Structure formats: C-alpha cells, structure tokens
Amino acid sequence: MCIEYPENEVLLEYANSLFDFQNVYNEMQRIREVGAQRGQISIQHFFDGLLQESYREDT
C-alpha cells in the first residue's frame, strides 16, 4: 500500500512504527523489482509498536 499511496502520512506512520523504515523501503524496492534484498520483520519491534500505538491517544 505504501507504493500506491506514498504521500499518505497515516499509512507511513503506522508502517514505520510497526516495522523498521529500512525494511519497509526494501520491500517496496523489491516489489518494484529494483532491489533484490527483502525486508525483515522484527517480532519484538512489531509488538512494541502495537503497544505504543495502543497507548497513544486519538488525535
């Protein structure tokens, strides 16, 4: 989804808080067939991001 809507700030914010930016970037490049390296998921980073988002107040 980041490829179709790169200007969507909410989407990018969630992608960066749940996944590391470099991994999101690597996956976008791989989908575009520009890069060969896949993004990696850190389960700890993902759950930390979920926890952080659950504590954040709605704005």
Rosetta silent file (secondary structure, phi, psi, omega in degrees, C-alpha in Angstrom):
SEQUENCE: MCIEYPENEVLLEYANSLFDFQNVYNEMQRIREVGAQRGQISIQHFFDGLLQESYREDT
SCORE:     score description
SCORE:     0.000 S_00000001
   1 L     0.000  -28.859  179.513    0.000    0.000    0.000 S_00000001
   2 L   -64.186  -26.068 -179.589    2.891    2.365    0.581 S_00000001
   3 L   -72.756  -43.429 -178.827    3.690    2.151   -3.113 S_00000001
   4 L   -72.114  -32.147 -176.505    0.210    3.217   -4.253 S_00000001
   5 L  -128.810   65.259 -176.583   -0.129    5.948   -1.608 S_00000001
   6 L   -68.103  -18.678 -179.355    3.384    7.186   -0.738 S_00000001
   7 L   -90.328   -2.266 -179.274    2.056   10.570    0.406 S_00000001
   8 L   -74.640  104.320 -175.367   -0.347    9.026    2.950 S_00000001
   9 H   -66.220  -36.299 -179.752    1.162   10.161    6.256 S_00000001
  10 H   -65.717  -45.579  178.967   -1.010    7.884    8.411 S_00000001
  11 H   -61.042  -45.436  179.646   -0.038    4.806    6.430 S_00000001
  12 H   -66.518  -36.234  178.881    3.652    5.692    6.576 S_00000001
  13 H   -63.562  -46.354  178.588    3.452    6.446   10.296 S_00000001
  14 H   -66.643  -41.273  179.229    1.960    3.036   11.067 S_00000001
  15 H   -60.691  -39.910 -178.720    4.354    1.271    8.706 S_00000001
  16 H   -77.477  -27.832  179.378    7.313    2.926   10.411 S_00000001
  17 H   -81.809  -29.557  179.762    6.069    2.331   13.947 S_00000001
  18 H   -91.176  -28.807  179.589    5.262   -1.351   13.362 S_00000001
  19 L  -129.973  152.909  177.021    8.148   -2.109   11.011 S_00000001
  20 L   -68.869  140.859 -176.969   11.578   -0.544   10.667 S_00000001
  21 H   -55.264  -42.761 -177.712   11.713    2.057    7.870 S_00000001
  22 H   -61.647  -36.251  178.933   14.587    0.302    6.101 S_00000001
  23 H   -70.673  -38.140  175.567   12.603   -2.940    5.930 S_00000001
  24 H   -63.693  -44.105  179.500    9.544   -1.177    4.513 S_00000001
  25 H   -62.345  -44.741  179.444   11.788    0.520    1.952 S_00000001
  26 H   -60.285  -42.080  179.127   13.473   -2.772    0.994 S_00000001
  27 H   -66.580  -39.437  178.140   10.106   -4.447    0.416 S_00000001
  28 H   -63.624  -41.839  178.184    8.869   -1.521   -1.696 S_00000001
  29 H   -64.993  -39.457  179.782   12.026   -1.706   -3.807 S_00000001
  30 H   -66.120  -40.765  178.385   11.665   -5.476   -4.179 S_00000001
  31 H   -64.246  -37.133  177.603    8.027   -5.122   -5.300 S_00000001
  32 L   -76.394   -4.035 -179.214    9.131   -2.531   -7.846 S_00000001
  33 L    63.824   32.802  176.648   11.791   -5.056   -8.946 S_00000001
  34 L   -98.568  -36.679 -177.947   14.569   -2.555   -8.277 S_00000001
  35 L  -117.022  156.205 -179.509   16.171   -4.292   -5.302 S_00000001
  36 L  -103.012  -16.635 -175.721   16.831   -7.923   -4.517 S_00000001
  37 L   -82.477  131.113  178.742   17.028   -7.662   -0.731 S_00000001
  38 L   -86.089  152.708  172.696   13.861   -8.499    1.188 S_00000001
  39 L   -75.446  151.453  179.307   12.682   -6.633    4.249 S_00000001
  40 L  -115.544  146.783  179.966   12.853   -8.466    7.554 S_00000001
  41 L  -104.229  128.500  172.675   10.280   -8.386   10.308 S_00000001
  42 L   -98.582  112.258 -179.166   11.317   -7.997   13.921 S_00000001
  43 H   -59.551  -40.108  179.390    8.550   -9.533   16.014 S_00000001
  44 H   -62.507  -45.502  179.092    9.752   -7.586   19.064 S_00000001
  45 H   -62.793  -40.591 -179.855    9.687   -4.270   17.152 S_00000001
  46 H   -61.983  -49.275 -178.936    6.221   -5.093   15.776 S_00000001
  47 H   -70.165  -33.507  174.020    4.709   -5.830   19.193 S_00000001
  48 H   -62.425  -41.058  177.726    6.449   -2.835   20.760 S_00000001
  49 H   -64.496  -40.970  176.696    4.891   -0.691   18.027 S_00000001
  50 H   -61.901  -43.416  179.278    1.453   -2.187   18.662 S_00000001
  51 H   -63.250  -43.885  178.898    1.794   -1.500   22.366 S_00000001
  52 H   -62.110  -42.432  179.347    2.937    2.062   21.709 S_00000001
  53 H   -66.971  -32.378 -179.855    0.007    2.663   19.343 S_00000001
  54 H   -69.987  -27.705  178.897   -2.465    1.282   21.894 S_00000001
  55 H   -84.757  -18.816 -176.933   -1.289    3.845   24.478 S_00000001
  56 L   -72.444  136.841  178.746   -1.405    6.761   22.066 S_00000001
  57 L   -76.097  148.915  176.151   -4.441    8.984   22.343 S_00000001
  58 L   -66.949  134.875  178.691   -6.621    9.503   19.289 S_00000001
  59 L  -119.436    0.000    0.000   -5.829   12.780   17.567 S_00000001
